[in-house]
Amino acid sequence: MPGSELILFIVLGVAIICLALSAVLLNNLIRCTVAYALSSACLAALFFLLDSPYAGAFELTVGAGLISVLFLVALILSGGEELEVPA
């Protein structure tokens, strides 16, 4: 029977892939930003589980925090929440 760490690695890996795909495929840009932030937080958790606290802390502060907030501020200031796909 696999250990609990292996199961947690697999769950985090699947969550990262699913959230990254949803960040690319969603039409609502705010939901895309939230999916990106969650995938980045899952990646930071994976770094922490791999005993790399500096990489995990950097990913959590920059990837999930700073970049996501900048994306949200840019979306709010530009007024574009929906992605318009040409027909």
PyMOL commands that set and color helices and strands:
alter all, ss='L'
color gray80, all
select helices_A, chain A and resi 4-25+29-49+53-78
alter helices_A, ss='H'
color red, helices_A
deselect
rebuild
show_as cartoon
